[in-house]
């Protein structure tokens, strides 16, 4: 209407205000307003009295002022404010009335106190090859048929968005360091400025004022070896945005590549899948960028600091003593060693996924690392020398139960054990089985099983006969390289098509000539 009034006056400057008012059906005051400005004046909102709310406004303001120093998760909601008004002051106020007032009053009270309810963030530009961010994220998988939570280590380069992921059964310091080493090797270099972290226990022993931290000794040694600096974010939720790239990367990666939950048998299988996912992500684009992650990483990779010549040993070295059950205790889990080391102190290298046990420089046992407190991991081979003179301990041995579960003790062993006990008795038959199991130390697993099967087929159950059959099985396995084994055990060699040898060239030597 204002536009129409102004157009009429523009077309006919002599038209009167009265005539414009009659023509458009408005008051002369409205015409004068239109001619004075193109934008209509703001509508005046009358100030209405609130007989119910006005008396309680000071009470609500006092509750909201108390929230300024209260924990974030223990502040008043509109519902709690209404309940307190009813319980403490016997004032009945509608929930919608309280809700609308709380929404208006909370930011006003925070501003009056000099506090901001919403933090303002400043966009950042990260130089190529300079910075990265690290974090652990929870990841649920189906591990050997059981729903299990593992920990997803993520290192993300800030410039390109290139991220390396690796799963661990624990977020211990060994996993933390191993994840770094793996990521550096995959990237082919190290950021030149710093890497951002929150206050992980694997790196930080104590949080001081500001950004000062007391770091663990092994973490300082690791950083010194690879030559990079750190940037610690503010503790808690307030510092999460300082490494927002990796915070968002964890959720994006889970939604993209782990829905539905990965179904794997081993952690190595899962990590192989994660490596394929990382390679696939090179073709994605971050936000509104034109170039892909892989293109930006190609620019960034040449600017990374070179890796040291020797990798850092991320395992933790320990010196436990072997108990009378031929076990060492590491992080409240027990692992077996050969029985001859009972009572001796050994060196244990505790890595993120494995436990290596050494006697001096010699590796004497290796186990998959367990994360279940109080678990016991035993290898049947470690107890064979003891079982040779204590055969009665074998049927109920925990090591035998675990060997059956893992498949190391097969149905072939079971059948030989049953046959040997039936012929020689329980004691002598079990001792024969132990001697057969000792053959696994000298011959491949498949060859020993083939020899035991052959011994069962001919009924030769003595340990000496089994050893002979195992050696014959090894010879039979190598024969197909020369010929084929027929059904009756004979070897059918392929036909030799080469010409027969001749000595005619040497006959010329008898007559003093020169062979051609």
Secondary structure, 3 states (H helix, E strand, C coil): CHHHHHHHHHHCCCCCHHHHHHHHCCCHHHHHHHHHCCCCCCCCCCCCCCCCCHHHHHHHHHHHHHHCCCCHHHCCCHHHHHHHHHHHHCCCCCHHHHHHHHHHHHHHHHHHCCCCCCCCCCCCCCCCCCEEEEEEEEEEEEECCEEEEEEEEEEEECCCCCEEEEEECCCCHHHHHHHHHHHHHHHCCECCCEEEECCCCCCEEEECCCCCEEECHHHHHHHHHHCCEEEECCCCHHHHHHHHHHHHHHHHHHHHHCCCCCEECCHHHHHHHHHHHHHHHHHCCCCCCCCCHHHHHHHHHCCCECCCCCCCCCCEEECCECCCCCEEEECCEEEECCHHHCCCECEEEECCCEEEEEECCEEEEEEECCCCCCCEECCHHHHHHHHHHCHHHCCCCHHHHHHHHHCCCCHHHHHHHHHHHHHHCHHHHHHHHHHHHHHHHCCCHHHHHHHHHHHHHHCCCCHHHHHHHHHHHHHHHHHCCCEEECCCCCEEECCCCCCCCCCHHHHHHHCCCCCC
